[in-house]
Amino acid sequence: MLAILAEFEPDPPPHDSRRSPRRRLRLVADTWSHGNGARATICDLSSTGMLIESAMALAQDEVIEISLPQAGNILATVVWTRDGLAGCAFAQPLSRSVISASLLLAPYDRKLSEPIGEPPPKVASATAGTMAILVMLVLAVCVAGLLLAMIVSPSIG
């Protein structure tokens, strides 16, 4: 009988109720709560919510208003807060154009532009220059081995 090895991934935590893929970014946006305004940095964004970093003291279940490109001011409810971060759920899902506009306006950072939870793109482990150097080193070792063999072994003739 052939044994088959398997790994089981645990179910996601029950408190993780995200319904749509998130995109990392660093976009500064104006926010308002109880008539007070402040700047916040959007750290990730999806059609249903966002993670923001803000100096404004936010509380769970608080409704905030945030200005997003192509959407204007929209409402979001704070789901959780910790150490200046707040996870928020939008009152209405965002359109793709709002998410795209937000990504386009955020400063580009390759690490931040990848979707969260998806593997990073495959990167070649060596550049063409590195490969050329490795090939030359292998050839040099082969030539050195041949020269050593010619010196050590007596010539036939």
Rosetta constraint file for C-alpha pairs under 8 A:
AtomPair CA 12 CA 16 HARMONIC 6.77 0.50
AtomPair CA 18 CA 48 HARMONIC 7.74 0.50
AtomPair CA 19 CA 48 HARMONIC 6.90 0.50
AtomPair CA 20 CA 46 HARMONIC 6.16 0.50
AtomPair CA 20 CA 47 HARMONIC 6.46 0.50
AtomPair CA 20 CA 48 HARMONIC 6.53 0.50
AtomPair CA 21 CA 46 HARMONIC 5.90 0.50
AtomPair CA 21 CA 47 HARMONIC 7.89 0.50
AtomPair CA 21 CA 115 HARMONIC 7.15 0.50
AtomPair CA 21 CA 116 HARMONIC 7.19 0.50
AtomPair CA 22 CA 44 HARMONIC 6.10 0.50
AtomPair CA 22 CA 45 HARMONIC 5.23 0.50
AtomPair CA 22 CA 46 HARMONIC 4.46 0.50
AtomPair CA 22 CA 47 HARMONIC 7.90 0.50
AtomPair CA 22 CA 50 HARMONIC 7.86 0.50
AtomPair CA 22 CA 115 HARMONIC 6.15 0.50
AtomPair CA 22 CA 116 HARMONIC 5.81 0.50
AtomPair CA 23 CA 44 HARMONIC 5.28 0.50
AtomPair CA 23 CA 45 HARMONIC 5.24 0.50
AtomPair CA 23 CA 46 HARMONIC 6.29 0.50
AtomPair CA 23 CA 112 HARMONIC 7.70 0.50
AtomPair CA 23 CA 113 HARMONIC 6.80 0.50
AtomPair CA 23 CA 114 HARMONIC 6.74 0.50
AtomPair CA 23 CA 115 HARMONIC 4.80 0.50
AtomPair CA 23 CA 116 HARMONIC 5.96 0.50
AtomPair CA 24 CA 43 HARMONIC 5.86 0.50
AtomPair CA 24 CA 44 HARMONIC 4.25 0.50
AtomPair CA 24 CA 45 HARMONIC 6.55 0.50
AtomPair CA 24 CA 112 HARMONIC 4.91 0.50
AtomPair CA 24 CA 113 HARMONIC 5.89 0.50
AtomPair CA 24 CA 114 HARMONIC 6.84 0.50
AtomPair CA 24 CA 115 HARMONIC 6.55 0.50
AtomPair CA 24 CA 116 HARMONIC 6.67 0.50
AtomPair CA 25 CA 42 HARMONIC 6.77 0.50
AtomPair CA 25 CA 43 HARMONIC 5.23 0.50
AtomPair CA 25 CA 44 HARMONIC 5.51 0.50
AtomPair CA 25 CA 45 HARMONIC 7.45 0.50
AtomPair CA 25 CA 103 HARMONIC 6.64 0.50
AtomPair CA 25 CA 106 HARMONIC 6.34 0.50
AtomPair CA 25 CA 107 HARMONIC 7.84 0.50
AtomPair CA 25 CA 109 HARMONIC 7.98 0.50
AtomPair CA 25 CA 112 HARMONIC 5.47 0.50
AtomPair CA 25 CA 113 HARMONIC 6.53 0.50
AtomPair CA 26 CA 41 HARMONIC 6.10 0.50
AtomPair CA 26 CA 42 HARMONIC 5.62 0.50
AtomPair CA 26 CA 43 HARMONIC 5.17 0.50
AtomPair CA 26 CA 44 HARMONIC 7.53 0.50
AtomPair CA 26 CA 106 HARMONIC 5.77 0.50
AtomPair CA 26 CA 107 HARMONIC 6.82 0.50
AtomPair CA 26 CA 112 HARMONIC 7.94 0.50
AtomPair CA 27 CA 41 HARMONIC 5.38 0.50
AtomPair CA 27 CA 42 HARMONIC 5.11 0.50
AtomPair CA 27 CA 43 HARMONIC 7.05 0.50
AtomPair CA 27 CA 102 HARMONIC 7.18 0.50
AtomPair CA 27 CA 103 HARMONIC 7.96 0.50
AtomPair CA 27 CA 105 HARMONIC 7.23 0.50
AtomPair CA 27 CA 106 HARMONIC 4.85 0.50
AtomPair CA 27 CA 107 HARMONIC 7.39 0.50
AtomPair CA 28 CA 39 HARMONIC 6.58 0.50
AtomPair CA 28 CA 40 HARMONIC 5.63 0.50
AtomPair CA 28 CA 41 HARMONIC 4.36 0.50
AtomPair CA 28 CA 42 HARMONIC 6.23 0.50
AtomPair CA 28 CA 106 HARMONIC 7.91 0.50
AtomPair CA 29 CA 39 HARMONIC 5.68 0.50
AtomPair CA 29 CA 40 HARMONIC 5.41 0.50
AtomPair CA 29 CA 41 HARMONIC 6.14 0.50
AtomPair CA 29 CA 42 HARMONIC 7.08 0.50
AtomPair CA 29 CA 66 HARMONIC 6.78 0.50
AtomPair CA 29 CA 67 HARMONIC 5.93 0.50
AtomPair CA 29 CA 68 HARMONIC 6.88 0.50
AtomPair CA 30 CA 37 HARMONIC 6.95 0.50
AtomPair CA 30 CA 38 HARMONIC 5.92 0.50
AtomPair CA 30 CA 39 HARMONIC 4.69 0.50
AtomPair CA 30 CA 40 HARMONIC 6.23 0.50
AtomPair CA 30 CA 66 HARMONIC 5.81 0.50
AtomPair CA 30 CA 67 HARMONIC 5.54 0.50
AtomPair CA 31 CA 37 HARMONIC 5.55 0.50
AtomPair CA 31 CA 38 HARMONIC 5.39 0.50
AtomPair CA 31 CA 39 HARMONIC 5.92 0.50
AtomPair CA 31 CA 40 HARMONIC 6.44 0.50
AtomPair CA 31 CA 64 HARMONIC 6.87 0.50
AtomPair CA 31 CA 65 HARMONIC 5.51 0.50
AtomPair CA 31 CA 66 HARMONIC 4.36 0.50
AtomPair CA 31 CA 67 HARMONIC 6.50 0.50
AtomPair CA 32 CA 36 HARMONIC 5.37 0.50
AtomPair CA 32 CA 37 HARMONIC 4.27 0.50
AtomPair CA 32 CA 38 HARMONIC 6.37 0.50
AtomPair CA 32 CA 64 HARMONIC 5.75 0.50
AtomPair CA 32 CA 65 HARMONIC 5.09 0.50
AtomPair CA 32 CA 66 HARMONIC 6.48 0.50
AtomPair CA 33 CA 37 HARMONIC 6.55 0.50
AtomPair CA 33 CA 63 HARMONIC 6.97 0.50
AtomPair CA 33 CA 64 HARMONIC 4.92 0.50
AtomPair CA 33 CA 65 HARMONIC 6.53 0.50
AtomPair CA 34 CA 64 HARMONIC 7.90 0.50
AtomPair CA 38 CA 54 HARMONIC 7.82 0.50
AtomPair CA 38 CA 55 HARMONIC 7.76 0.50
AtomPair CA 38 CA 56 HARMONIC 6.62 0.50
AtomPair CA 39 CA 54 HARMONIC 6.88 0.50
AtomPair CA 39 CA 55 HARMONIC 8.00 0.50
AtomPair CA 40 CA 52 HARMONIC 6.33 0.50
AtomPair CA 40 CA 53 HARMONIC 5.65 0.50
AtomPair CA 40 CA 54 HARMONIC 4.62 0.50
AtomPair CA 40 CA 55 HARMONIC 7.40 0.50
AtomPair CA 41 CA 52 HARMONIC 5.47 0.50
AtomPair CA 41 CA 53 HARMONIC 5.11 0.50
AtomPair CA 41 CA 54 HARMONIC 6.52 0.50
AtomPair CA 42 CA 50 HARMONIC 6.86 0.50
AtomPair CA 42 CA 51 HARMONIC 5.93 0.50
AtomPair CA 42 CA 52 HARMONIC 4.41 0.50
AtomPair CA 42 CA 53 HARMONIC 6.44 0.50
AtomPair CA 43 CA 50 HARMONIC 7.34 0.50
AtomPair CA 43 CA 51 HARMONIC 5.37 0.50
AtomPair CA 43 CA 52 HARMONIC 5.48 0.50
AtomPair CA 43 CA 53 HARMONIC 6.91 0.50
AtomPair CA 44 CA 50 HARMONIC 5.42 0.50
AtomPair CA 44 CA 51 HARMONIC 5.18 0.50
AtomPair CA 44 CA 52 HARMONIC 7.30 0.50
AtomPair CA 45 CA 49 HARMONIC 6.12 0.50
AtomPair CA 45 CA 50 HARMONIC 4.39 0.50
AtomPair CA 45 CA 51 HARMONIC 6.66 0.50
AtomPair CA 45 CA 99 HARMONIC 7.23 0.50
AtomPair CA 46 CA 50 HARMONIC 6.12 0.50
AtomPair CA 46 CA 94 HARMONIC 7.55 0.50
AtomPair CA 46 CA 99 HARMONIC 7.10 0.50
AtomPair CA 47 CA 90 HARMONIC 7.90 0.50
AtomPair CA 47 CA 93 HARMONIC 5.02 0.50
AtomPair CA 47 CA 94 HARMONIC 4.43 0.50
AtomPair CA 47 CA 95 HARMONIC 6.54 0.50
AtomPair CA 47 CA 96 HARMONIC 7.43 0.50
AtomPair CA 47 CA 99 HARMONIC 7.19 0.50
AtomPair CA 48 CA 89 HARMONIC 5.83 0.50
AtomPair CA 48 CA 90 HARMONIC 5.44 0.50
AtomPair CA 48 CA 92 HARMONIC 7.29 0.50
AtomPair CA 48 CA 93 HARMONIC 4.94 0.50
AtomPair CA 48 CA 94 HARMONIC 6.55 0.50
AtomPair CA 49 CA 76 HARMONIC 7.65 0.50
AtomPair CA 49 CA 87 HARMONIC 7.40 0.50
AtomPair CA 49 CA 88 HARMONIC 5.36 0.50
AtomPair CA 49 CA 89 HARMONIC 4.15 0.50
AtomPair CA 49 CA 90 HARMONIC 5.18 0.50
AtomPair CA 49 CA 93 HARMONIC 7.87 0.50
AtomPair CA 50 CA 87 HARMONIC 5.96 0.50
AtomPair CA 50 CA 88 HARMONIC 5.32 0.50
AtomPair CA 50 CA 89 HARMONIC 6.63 0.50
AtomPair CA 50 CA 90 HARMONIC 7.89 0.50
AtomPair CA 51 CA 85 HARMONIC 6.94 0.50
AtomPair CA 51 CA 86 HARMONIC 5.69 0.50
AtomPair CA 51 CA 87 HARMONIC 4.58 0.50
AtomPair CA 51 CA 88 HARMONIC 6.23 0.50
AtomPair CA 52 CA 85 HARMONIC 5.65 0.50
AtomPair CA 52 CA 86 HARMONIC 5.33 0.50
AtomPair CA 52 CA 87 HARMONIC 6.55 0.50
AtomPair CA 52 CA 88 HARMONIC 7.69 0.50
AtomPair CA 53 CA 84 HARMONIC 5.65 0.50
AtomPair CA 53 CA 85 HARMONIC 4.51 0.50
AtomPair CA 53 CA 86 HARMONIC 6.45 0.50
AtomPair CA 54 CA 84 HARMONIC 5.58 0.50
AtomPair CA 54 CA 85 HARMONIC 6.41 0.50
AtomPair CA 54 CA 86 HARMONIC 7.77 0.50
AtomPair CA 55 CA 84 HARMONIC 6.14 0.50
AtomPair CA 56 CA 84 HARMONIC 7.81 0.50
AtomPair CA 57 CA 84 HARMONIC 7.55 0.50
AtomPair CA 58 CA 62 HARMONIC 6.87 0.50
AtomPair CA 58 CA 78 HARMONIC 7.41 0.50
AtomPair CA 58 CA 81 HARMONIC 7.00 0.50
AtomPair CA 58 CA 86 HARMONIC 7.39 0.50
AtomPair CA 59 CA 78 HARMONIC 6.73 0.50
AtomPair CA 59 CA 80 HARMONIC 7.44 0.50
AtomPair CA 59 CA 81 HARMONIC 6.67 0.50
AtomPair CA 60 CA 77 HARMONIC 7.87 0.50
AtomPair CA 60 CA 78 HARMONIC 5.13 0.50
AtomPair CA 60 CA 79 HARMONIC 5.37 0.50
AtomPair CA 60 CA 80 HARMONIC 5.24 0.50
AtomPair CA 60 CA 81 HARMONIC 6.55 0.50
AtomPair CA 61 CA 77 HARMONIC 5.72 0.50
AtomPair CA 61 CA 78 HARMONIC 5.09 0.50
AtomPair CA 61 CA 79 HARMONIC 5.91 0.50
AtomPair CA 61 CA 80 HARMONIC 7.90 0.50
AtomPair CA 62 CA 77 HARMONIC 5.65 0.50
AtomPair CA 62 CA 78 HARMONIC 5.33 0.50
AtomPair CA 63 CA 75 HARMONIC 6.70 0.50
AtomPair CA 63 CA 76 HARMONIC 5.67 0.50
AtomPair CA 63 CA 77 HARMONIC 4.43 0.50
AtomPair CA 63 CA 78 HARMONIC 6.31 0.50
AtomPair CA 64 CA 75 HARMONIC 5.76 0.50
AtomPair CA 64 CA 76 HARMONIC 5.43 0.50
AtomPair CA 64 CA 77 HARMONIC 6.24 0.50
AtomPair CA 64 CA 78 HARMONIC 7.40 0.50
AtomPair CA 65 CA 73 HARMONIC 6.05 0.50
AtomPair CA 65 CA 74 HARMONIC 5.42 0.50
AtomPair CA 65 CA 75 HARMONIC 4.61 0.50
AtomPair CA 65 CA 76 HARMONIC 6.28 0.50
AtomPair CA 66 CA 72 HARMONIC 7.93 0.50
AtomPair CA 66 CA 73 HARMONIC 5.26 0.50
AtomPair CA 66 CA 74 HARMONIC 5.50 0.50
AtomPair CA 66 CA 75 HARMONIC 6.55 0.50
AtomPair CA 66 CA 76 HARMONIC 7.54 0.50
AtomPair CA 67 CA 71 HARMONIC 7.33 0.50
AtomPair CA 67 CA 72 HARMONIC 5.15 0.50
AtomPair CA 67 CA 73 HARMONIC 4.24 0.50
AtomPair CA 67 CA 74 HARMONIC 6.37 0.50
AtomPair CA 68 CA 72 HARMONIC 5.35 0.50
AtomPair CA 68 CA 73 HARMONIC 6.37 0.50
AtomPair CA 68 CA 74 HARMONIC 7.39 0.50
AtomPair CA 68 CA 98 HARMONIC 7.19 0.50
AtomPair CA 68 CA 102 HARMONIC 6.96 0.50
AtomPair CA 69 CA 98 HARMONIC 6.05 0.50
AtomPair CA 69 CA 101 HARMONIC 5.90 0.50
AtomPair CA 69 CA 102 HARMONIC 5.88 0.50
AtomPair CA 70 CA 97 HARMONIC 7.17 0.50
AtomPair CA 70 CA 98 HARMONIC 5.33 0.50
AtomPair CA 70 CA 101 HARMONIC 6.76 0.50
AtomPair CA 71 CA 98 HARMONIC 6.19 0.50
AtomPair CA 74 CA 90 HARMONIC 7.70 0.50
AtomPair CA 74 CA 91 HARMONIC 7.86 0.50
AtomPair CA 75 CA 90 HARMONIC 6.08 0.50
AtomPair CA 75 CA 91 HARMONIC 5.71 0.50
AtomPair CA 75 CA 92 HARMONIC 7.90 0.50
AtomPair CA 76 CA 88 HARMONIC 5.87 0.50
AtomPair CA 76 CA 89 HARMONIC 5.28 0.50
AtomPair CA 76 CA 90 HARMONIC 4.17 0.50
AtomPair CA 76 CA 91 HARMONIC 5.46 0.50
AtomPair CA 77 CA 88 HARMONIC 5.31 0.50
AtomPair CA 77 CA 89 HARMONIC 5.25 0.50
AtomPair CA 77 CA 90 HARMONIC 6.38 0.50
AtomPair CA 77 CA 91 HARMONIC 7.13 0.50
AtomPair CA 78 CA 86 HARMONIC 6.44 0.50
AtomPair CA 78 CA 87 HARMONIC 5.91 0.50
AtomPair CA 78 CA 88 HARMONIC 4.35 0.50
AtomPair CA 78 CA 89 HARMONIC 6.54 0.50
AtomPair CA 79 CA 86 HARMONIC 7.30 0.50
AtomPair CA 79 CA 87 HARMONIC 5.45 0.50
AtomPair CA 79 CA 88 HARMONIC 5.23 0.50
AtomPair CA 79 CA 89 HARMONIC 6.62 0.50
AtomPair CA 80 CA 86 HARMONIC 5.63 0.50
AtomPair CA 80 CA 87 HARMONIC 5.27 0.50
AtomPair CA 80 CA 88 HARMONIC 7.22 0.50
AtomPair CA 81 CA 85 HARMONIC 5.56 0.50
AtomPair CA 81 CA 86 HARMONIC 4.29 0.50
AtomPair CA 81 CA 87 HARMONIC 6.43 0.50
AtomPair CA 82 CA 86 HARMONIC 6.49 0.50
AtomPair CA 90 CA 94 HARMONIC 7.76 0.50
AtomPair CA 94 CA 98 HARMONIC 6.29 0.50
AtomPair CA 94 CA 99 HARMONIC 7.02 0.50
AtomPair CA 95 CA 99 HARMONIC 6.68 0.50
AtomPair CA 96 CA 100 HARMONIC 6.01 0.50
AtomPair CA 97 CA 101 HARMONIC 5.94 0.50
AtomPair CA 98 CA 102 HARMONIC 6.11 0.50
AtomPair CA 99 CA 103 HARMONIC 6.23 0.50
AtomPair CA 100 CA 104 HARMONIC 6.12 0.50
AtomPair CA 101 CA 105 HARMONIC 6.18 0.50
AtomPair CA 102 CA 106 HARMONIC 6.20 0.50
AtomPair CA 103 CA 113 HARMONIC 7.99 0.50
AtomPair CA 104 CA 108 HARMONIC 7.95 0.50
AtomPair CA 108 CA 112 HARMONIC 7.60 0.50
AtomPair CA 108 CA 113 HARMONIC 7.17 0.50
AtomPair CA 109 CA 113 HARMONIC 6.14 0.50
AtomPair CA 110 CA 114 HARMONIC 6.98 0.50
AtomPair CA 114 CA 118 HARMONIC 7.53 0.50
AtomPair CA 114 CA 120 HARMONIC 6.84 0.50
AtomPair CA 126 CA 130 HARMONIC 5.86 0.50
AtomPair CA 126 CA 131 HARMONIC 6.40 0.50
AtomPair CA 127 CA 131 HARMONIC 6.28 0.50
AtomPair CA 128 CA 132 HARMONIC 6.22 0.50
AtomPair CA 129 CA 133 HARMONIC 6.37 0.50
AtomPair CA 130 CA 134 HARMONIC 6.28 0.50
AtomPair CA 131 CA 135 HARMONIC 6.22 0.50
AtomPair CA 132 CA 136 HARMONIC 6.28 0.50
AtomPair CA 133 CA 137 HARMONIC 6.21 0.50
AtomPair CA 134 CA 138 HARMONIC 6.26 0.50
AtomPair CA 135 CA 139 HARMONIC 6.27 0.50
AtomPair CA 136 CA 140 HARMONIC 6.08 0.50
AtomPair CA 137 CA 141 HARMONIC 6.21 0.50
AtomPair CA 138 CA 142 HARMONIC 6.28 0.50
AtomPair CA 139 CA 143 HARMONIC 6.17 0.50
AtomPair CA 140 CA 144 HARMONIC 6.06 0.50
AtomPair CA 141 CA 145 HARMONIC 6.10 0.50
AtomPair CA 142 CA 146 HARMONIC 6.30 0.50
AtomPair CA 143 CA 147 HARMONIC 6.20 0.50
AtomPair CA 144 CA 148 HARMONIC 6.10 0.50
AtomPair CA 145 CA 149 HARMONIC 6.14 0.50
AtomPair CA 146 CA 150 HARMONIC 6.25 0.50
AtomPair CA 147 CA 151 HARMONIC 6.29 0.50
AtomPair CA 148 CA 152 HARMONIC 6.08 0.50
AtomPair CA 149 CA 153 HARMONIC 5.90 0.50
AtomPair CA 150 CA 154 HARMONIC 7.45 0.50
AtomPair CA 150 CA 155 HARMONIC 7.52 0.50
